[in-house]
Amino acid sequence: MALVKTILKATPTEVIIKWTGSGADTLTLASLVSTGQTVTGTPAASIDSVSVTSSGDTTVTRNAVVAFQINGNFDYNMGSVNTGSVAENPGSDIVVNMVALGTLILRVRKISGYSAQKQF
């Protein structure tokens, strides 16, 4: 099963993304705009790990630097626990690689480079 990306929530300040399956996928920061929002410069964002269930290695990288790495068979769910953000390489796209079948959910917080939501 290929790695499938689904946007679960997109607001002017954060996006929650879910990947299921296995393989690799790149999430471009410019694709994180919400309804009525535009990219206004160089987008930057931090990432939080929310949940991962995998039967193999899962790696999240930015600019070829590992942000998160889960090795082997793993089930991790932060629920409502507040985890620290990974803000290294905030202007770099996010690359997800899941070696085996699994599910990964990340929260991406928009730092800069996105317009405010337009009010109608």
C-alpha positions as CSV (number, residue, x, y, z in Angstrom):
1,M,0.0,0.0,0.0
2,A,1.4,3.4,-1.0
3,L,1.9,6.2,1.5
4,V,-1.3,8.3,1.4
5,K,-1.4,11.9,2.9
6,T,-4.7,13.4,4.2
7,I,-5.1,16.9,5.7
8,L,-7.3,16.4,8.8
9,K,-7.4,20.1,9.8
10,A,-6.1,23.3,8.3
11,T,-6.4,26.7,10.1
12,P,-4.5,29.9,9.7
13,T,-2.0,28.8,12.4
14,E,-1.7,25.0,12.1
15,V,-2.3,22.0,10.0
16,I,-2.8,18.4,11.1
17,I,-1.7,15.8,8.6
18,K,-2.2,12.0,8.6
19,W,-0.1,9.6,6.5
20,T,-1.2,5.9,6.1
21,G,0.5,3.0,4.3
22,S,4.2,2.8,3.6
23,G,6.7,4.6,1.4
24,A,7.9,8.2,1.2
25,D,6.1,11.6,0.8
26,T,7.2,15.2,0.8
27,L,5.0,17.8,2.4
28,T,5.8,21.2,0.9
29,L,5.3,24.2,3.2
30,A,3.6,26.2,0.5
31,S,0.8,23.5,0.4
32,L,-0.2,24.3,4.0
33,V,-2.4,27.3,3.2
34,S,-5.9,27.2,4.6
35,T,-9.0,28.6,3.0
36,G,-8.6,32.3,2.3
37,Q,-4.9,32.3,3.1
38,T,-1.9,32.8,0.8
39,V,1.9,32.4,1.0
40,T,3.3,35.9,1.6
41,G,7.0,35.1,1.7
42,T,9.2,32.2,2.6
43,P,7.0,29.9,4.6
44,A,8.3,28.5,7.9
45,A,6.7,25.9,10.2
46,S,7.6,23.8,13.2
47,I,6.4,20.2,13.7
48,D,5.0,18.2,16.6
49,S,4.6,14.5,16.7
50,V,1.1,13.5,17.7
51,S,0.7,9.8,16.9
52,V,2.5,7.0,15.1
53,T,1.7,3.3,14.8
54,S,4.1,1.4,12.6
55,S,5.5,-2.1,12.1
56,G,8.8,-0.7,10.8
57,D,11.0,2.3,10.9
58,T,9.4,5.8,10.5
59,T,11.6,8.9,9.8
60,V,10.6,12.5,9.4
61,T,13.3,14.7,8.0
62,R,13.8,18.4,7.0
63,N,16.7,19.5,4.8
64,A,18.2,16.0,5.2
65,V,18.2,16.4,9.0
66,V,16.2,13.9,11.1
67,A,13.5,15.6,13.1
68,F,11.8,12.4,14.4
69,Q,12.8,8.7,14.0
70,I,10.9,5.7,15.3
71,N,12.6,2.4,15.0
72,G,10.9,-1.0,14.7
73,N,7.4,-2.0,15.8
74,F,5.9,1.0,17.6
75,D,2.7,2.5,18.9
76,Y,2.9,6.1,20.2
77,N,0.0,8.4,20.9
78,M,0.5,11.7,22.7
79,G,-3.2,12.4,23.1
80,S,-3.5,15.7,24.9
81,V,0.1,15.8,26.2
82,N,1.9,18.9,25.0
83,T,5.1,17.9,23.3
84,G,7.9,20.2,22.3
85,S,8.1,21.5,18.8
86,V,10.9,20.7,16.4
87,A,11.8,24.0,14.8
88,E,15.1,23.2,13.2
89,N,15.2,23.9,9.5
90,P,11.8,25.7,9.7
91,G,11.9,26.8,6.0
92,S,12.5,23.3,4.7
93,D,9.8,20.9,3.4
94,I,8.9,17.9,5.5
95,V,9.8,14.4,4.2
96,V,8.1,11.4,5.7
97,N,9.5,7.8,5.1
98,M,7.6,4.8,6.5
99,V,9.4,1.5,5.8
100,A,6.5,-0.7,6.7
101,L,2.7,-0.2,7.0
102,G,1.6,2.3,9.6
103,T,0.0,5.6,10.4
104,L,1.6,8.9,11.3
105,I,-0.1,12.1,12.4
106,L,1.8,15.3,12.7
107,R,0.8,18.8,13.8
108,V,2.5,21.5,11.8
109,R,2.5,25.0,13.3
110,K,2.9,27.9,10.8
111,I,5.6,30.3,12.0
112,S,5.8,32.8,9.2
113,G,5.3,33.4,5.5
114,Y,1.5,32.9,5.5
115,S,-1.2,35.6,5.3
116,A,-3.8,36.1,8.0
117,Q,-7.1,34.6,7.1
118,K,-9.3,37.0,5.2
119,Q,-12.5,38.1,6.9
120,F,-15.5,38.3,4.6
